[in-house]
Amino acid sequence: MEYFGYIAAFLTTASFLPQAIKTIKTKDTESISLLMYSMFVLGVVLWLVYGIVIKDIPIIIANIFTFSLSGTILVVKIINK
C-alpha cells in the first residue's frame, strides 16, 4: 500500500512543475490568485510538518518538492504585485 502513497505524492507534486516552469519563464502571474497560493503554500508547510511528526516518508518528500515548486510560484507572484 505504501506504493500508492509514493505514486500519489509523485503525481500531485509533478503537477506543479509545468506551472512553475511557465511562471519562471514568462513571469506572468496575473491570472494566479495570491490568496489561493498563499493558503496552499501554508497548507503544504503544515502537511510537511505533519509528515515529519508521523515520520511518513512519502508525505515528507512530496511536500518538500511541492513547497519548492508552489513556493517559487508564490514568490514570483509577490514580486510581480
Secondary structure, 3 states (H helix, E strand, C coil): CHHHHHHHHHHHHHCCHHHHHHHHHHCCCCCCCHHHHHHHHHHHHHHHHHHHHHCCHHHHHHHHHHHHHHHHHHHHHHHHC
